[in-house]
């Protein structure tokens, strides 16, 4: 179980559901692990672990610039340099 700074303790599954909802609501959302941890109020290691789980589930992909983007959105990204190239299945 993880604790967010601004509310009662939540489970990893609740955090993952919230992350999926946020990425679904904002298709162009690209976050680094540090940004994700800050956004969801968790420790950086927890943020990385949650992003890794969403990557393993093929919901997100890790891009060369260190950001994570929805997998379906990454497939439509125009090739505009190494930052846009997703690492399929990488964490």
C-alpha positions in Angstrom: 0.0 0.0 0.0 1.2 3.5 -0.8 0.4 6.8 0.9 -0.4 9.9 -1.0 0.4 13.2 0.7 -3.1 14.7 0.3 -5.5 11.8 1.2 -5.9 8.5 3.0 -3.7 5.6 2.0 -4.5 4.0 -1.4 -3.5 0.8 -3.0 -1.2 0.4 -6.0 -4.2 -0.7 -8.0 -6.1 2.5 -7.1 -3.0 4.6 -8.1 -2.8 2.6 -11.4 -6.5 3.2 -12.1 -6.0 6.9 -11.5 -3.0 7.0 -13.8 -4.9 5.3 -16.5 -7.8 7.7 -16.2 -5.4 10.7 -16.3 -3.6 9.4 -19.4 -7.0 8.6 -21.0 -8.3 12.1 -20.3 -5.1 13.7 -21.7 -4.0 11.7 -24.7 -0.9 13.9 -25.3 0.3 13.5 -21.7 4.1 12.8 -21.5 5.6 12.5 -18.1 9.0 11.6 -16.8 9.1 9.3 -13.7 9.8 12.3 -11.5 6.9 14.3 -12.9 4.6 11.3 -12.5 5.6 10.8 -8.9 5.0 14.4 -8.2 1.7 14.4 -10.0 0.3 11.4 -8.0 2.0 12.3 -4.8 4.2 9.2 -4.4 7.9 8.6 -3.9 10.0 8.6 -7.1 10.7 4.9 -6.8 7.0 4.2 -6.5 6.3 6.4 -9.5 8.9 4.5 -11.6 7.4 1.1 -10.5 3.9 2.2 -11.4 5.0 3.4 -14.8 6.9 0.2 -15.4 3.7 -1.8 -14.6 1.7 0.3 -17.1 4.4 -0.3 -19.6 4.4 -4.0 -19.0 0.6 -3.9 -19.5 1.3 -2.2 -22.8 -0.8 0.8 -21.8 2.3 3.1 -21.9 5.5 3.2 -23.7 8.8 4.7 -22.6 10.3 7.2 -25.1 13.9 7.9 -25.8 13.6 11.2 -24.0 12.7 9.5 -20.7 9.0 10.3 -20.9 6.0 7.9 -20.8 3.2 8.3 -23.3 0.1 6.2 -24.0 1.0 3.3 -26.4 -1.8 4.1 -28.8 -0.7 7.7 -29.0 3.0 6.8 -29.5 2.1 4.7 -32.5 0.8 7.9 -34.2 3.7 10.2 -33.3 5.5 11.6 -36.3 9.1 10.8 -36.4 10.7 14.0 -35.2 13.9 12.9 -33.7 15.0 10.5 -31.0 12.7 11.9 -28.4 9.6 10.7 -30.3 10.9 7.2 -30.7 9.2 4.9 -28.2 11.0 2.0 -26.6 8.4 -0.7 -26.9 8.2 -2.8 -23.8 11.1 -0.9 -22.1 10.7 0.3 -18.6 
